[in-house]
């Protein structure tokens, strides 16, 4: 039996820039310590045999030559889609047995699907002797999710999984795919970053996500731009007579601007002092997180009651700021808070949930971590 290779790809949290990626705006994610592990062995029969520790059913076996969008469903569509997209890009991927394991919550807005795609993509490339630059691999994994799985997502998740650096957030211009590594070390500043899983699951293949994308595309057409990321002055949106499209576009333009503002603040306190006279970078960032959540709630209308309650409770418990992360309609909230307030915040949010009859939330320490890598 050939030796196994073990590859890991992280989930991500997003400081700012929700729904801006497919609009060719700016995003600012960072990789989490938690992620998906793919243990893979090469096969000589042209088959892809997929097992998941989280779905302990019979393995899913597919013929690489028979792969086509819609031919595989459920969790296995993500790794199968990666194999299909790699082959469609001209890469001679060999058969493999792949066992996956994860310590990421599914449907929590922390990019478990992209972590699965990217860990398997790296494993398949390595086993097949295929070399693909990571930026190109992110595009291939995105194609798998868009065309094979049917989720109309942007490129933030795959880029975060493959390109993030430890102790940094990734400022990604989704129009040009240019990247800047931005120092982000909250613990060194006495700050905790906490992901709060509301345990309301979401599904990006749902109609609401696709509807928001279609609305953004309609707004861009009316403004005469290729994508809303090309708009940098929110006053230009006054030309949109449809109030719904104007709200959708306003979120995209302002969230993209907030991503750039947070990146500038993290690159040096002078940028914050000059802008707002603040002495605490994280107080400034927290204010933008709160603004970003309000925009997602009111202008883009993708928040949900548990997220709104989490943000309100977290801020009342002493957080600098908090916002929903991910595509919306379920998932998680990211909070930044003084490290000494973490216990009180966890207790306060849990009390809010139990008091309203909701399932207790779960918490992940969000430590800015390295991108995907081979473990063994």
N, C-alpha and C positions, 0 to 999 in steps of 0.2 A: 504494500500500500504506500502510495506517495505521501510525503510529509505534508501536514496541514500548514497553511498560513493563516494568521489571525490578524485581522484589520479592524480598526476602531474609527468611528466617525461620531463627532459630538452633536448634541442638540444645540439650540441657540436661544438666547433671549435678545430682544431688540430694544435698545435704548430709545430709538425713535425711528420713524419711517414705516408706518403700517399702510399697506396698499399703495405705497409710492413706487415699489419696484416695477410692477408691470406698467406703470405710468412713466417710466424712465426718469424718475426723480432720484433723490438720495435716501439711503438707508444707513443705519448705524447699529448693526448687530454685534454681539460677542458670543464666542463659543462657550458652552457649559462643560463642566467636568463629566456630566452624565451623557450617555450616548448609546450607540448600537455597535455590537461586536459581531463580525462575520468570520466564522471559521470555515475555511474553504480548502477543498482538495480537487485537483484536476481529474477529469474523467475523459476517456477516449471514445465514448459512445455517442457524443453529440447531444447528451441530455443535460438539463439543468435540474438538479434535485434539491428542493428547498425545504428546510425545516425551521420552525420557530419555537423557542422555548416558551414563548408567551401564548402560542396557539398549538397545544400539544395534540393535534390531530395527526392523521396520516400525512406523510410528506407530499408535497406538490411536485410532480414530475412533468417537465415540459420538454419537447423537442425543440432545440434552438432553431432548426430550419422551418418550424411551423409557427414561430412566434409572429403575432400580428396584434394590433390594438383590439382589445375586446376578447382575446383568446384566453386570458388569465384574469381572474377576479379576486377580490379580497386582498389580504395583506401581501400575498405572493405576486400580485401585479407589479409592485414597486421594484423588487429585484429582477423579475422577468422583464419588465420594461427597460431596465438598464441594459440588460443583455441585448435586447432588441435594438435599442438606440445606439449602442456601441457598434453593432453589426451594420446598422443602417449608415453609420458614419464611416464605414469602410474598414473597421477593425476586426480582425479575425479572432473572435472570442471563442475559446474552447469550452467544452462541457465542464461542469463542476458540480460537486456536492457542497452545499452551503448551509451551515447551521448558524442561525442568528439568535442573539440574545440582547436584551435591552434593559436599562434601568431608567429609561425615560417614560413618563406617563403618556399614553396614547391619547390623541385628541385634546391635548392640553395647551396647544399653541406654542410648543417648544421644538417643533420641527422634527418629530420622530420619523416622519416619512422620508425626509431628505437625508437624515442620518443613516437610515436603512439603505437608501439608494447609493449614497457615497461610499459606505463601507463595502458594499457588494461590488460597486464599480471598481474600486481600487483592487479588491481581491481578484476579480475577473481579469483585469488588465495585467496584474502581476503573474498570475498563473498562465496567462496566454503569451507572455513576453511582449505585451503591447505597452508602448509608452505614449501617454496622452498628457499634455500640459494641464495643470489643474484648472486654469480658467476655461479651457476647452472642455474638460471633463464636467465642470459645473453646468455648462450649456447642454451637454449630452444628457446629464441626469435630469435637468429641467425638461428637456424634450420627452424623456420617459414619463415624467409626471403629467405633462400637458397632453401628449398624444396617445400614450399607451394606457395610462390610468384614467385620464379624462378630467384632471383637476387643472383649471386655468390659472395656475400660480405664476408668480414672477421668479426671479433668480436669486432672491436674497438668501433663501435657506441653503441651497447647494453651495453658494459662494461662502457663506459663513462656515459651513462644515469643512470646506476644503482649503480656505485661505486665511482664517483667523489665526492670530498669534497670541500666545500666553501673555496676560497682562495688558491686552489691547482690545479695543473695539475696532471694527472694520468700517471705515467710511467708504461706501460704494456708490459711485455714480452709475446708476442703472441704465443711463443713456449711452455712455461711452464704455462702461465696465472698468473704468479707472478706479484704483483703490488707494487708500491711505491708511496706514496702521496708526491708530490714535491711542496714546497711552491711557489705560483705564485700569487703575489699581485701587479700588475703593478701600480695601482693607488697610492699605498703607496710610490712608487718610482717616482711619477710625470709622469707616462707613461699611455697613452691611448692604449687600444687594441680595434681595430675597425674591424668589419666584413663588407665588401663591397660586396653587392649582385649585380653582373653584370647583373642580370635579363635574363641571357641566361640559360634556364632550362636544366637539364640533366636527364637521366634515366639510372639507374644502371642495368636494364634488357636489355640494348642495347648490340649489339654484340661486340662493341669495348672494353667494360669492360671485358667481358668474354675472348676476344682474348688476352688481356694483362695477365690475369691470366694463360691462357694456355701457353703463351710464357715463363712466369716465371717457370712454372712446367717443361717445356721442358729444360730450362737452368739448373734447379736443377738436373734433370735426367742425363744430360750430365756431370755434375760436380760430380755425385755420392753422393749427399746429399739428405736428405728427403725433405728439403725446403731451399730456399735461405737464410733464417735467420740463418742457420748454418754456413754461410760464413762470416768471420769477417775481412779477409784481401783482399782488392780489387785486389791485384796482382794475387790471385787465379783465377780471371776471365779471365786471359790471356789464359787459357786452352780452352775457348770457341772460336771456329773458326768462328762461325756465328756472324758477327758484330751486327746484330739486337739483338740477344739474349744477347750478351755481354753488349750492352747499357741498355737493360731492367734490367739485373742482377746488373749492376753497380749502377743504381738508387736505387734499393732495399737495397743493401749493404751500400751505402753512406747515404741514408736517415735514415736508422736504426742507423747508427753511429751518425748522427746529432741529433737524438732524445736523445740519451744517453748523448751527449755533452751538450745540452741545459739543461737537467735535472741536470747534475753536476754543471753547472753554477748557476742555481737557488738555489741549495742546499748550496752554499757558494761562495763568491767572490774569495776565494783562488784558487778554481779550474780554474777560468778564468785567474787570474793573472799568475798562473803557466803555463798555456797553451799559452797565447797570450800576456800577459803583459797589458791587458786592464783594465781600471779603471771603465768602464761603462758596467755592465752586459748586459744591453739591446742593446748597440751597438754591442757587441759580438753576442747576439742572433739574432739581425737584420741581421748581415752578413750571418749567417747560413740560415735564412729565404730566403734571396736572392739566396743563393747557391741552396737551396732546390727547389725553383721555377725554376731555370735554369735546374736542373736535370729533373724535371717533364716535362718541355717544350721540352728539347732536347733529353734526353735519353729515357724517358718513353713516350713522345709524347701524353700527355693527356691534355695539356693546350689549350687555345682558345684565339682569338685575344683580346677580351675584358679583359681577365685576364692579358695578357701580358702588355697591355696598362695601366691597373690599377697599376700593380707593378711598372712599369717605372715612371708613374706620381706620385705615392705615395712617392717613394724614392726621386724624384726631389723636392717634396714639403716638404721634411724634415723628412720623416719616417726613423726610424732605419732600417727597412726592411719590406718586404711583400712577400707573396706567395699565390698561389691558395690553396684551401683546398677542401677536398672531393675527389670523384672518378674522376673528370675531365670532359672535353667536355662540360662544362657549370657549373654554380654555383657561388661561392664567393671567395673572396680574404681576407686574414687576414693581417692586418697591425699593427705594433707596432710603436708608435711615441710619442715624447714629448707631454704632455697634451695640452700645449699652441699652438700646431700646428694643432690640430684637425679641427678647422674651415677652415683653409687655405687648408688642404688636401681635405676636402669634396668639397670645391669650385673648386679646381684644377681638381679632378677626374670627377666631374660633367661637367666641361667645356670641358675636353677631350672627354667625351662621346657625348655631344651635338654637338661638332665640327665635329664628325665623323658620325653623323646621327644615333647614337644608342639611345635606350631608356635610360633615366636618371637612374643612379644606385640608389640603396637604401642602407642605412647605419644602422647597429646595433652596439650599444655599447656592447662589449664583456666582461662581468664581470664574473670572475671565480665563479661559483655558486654551490649550493648543488645538490646532485643526486636526483633521483625520490623519492617522498614522498607522504603520504596521507595529503590532505588539510583539509578535513572534514569527 
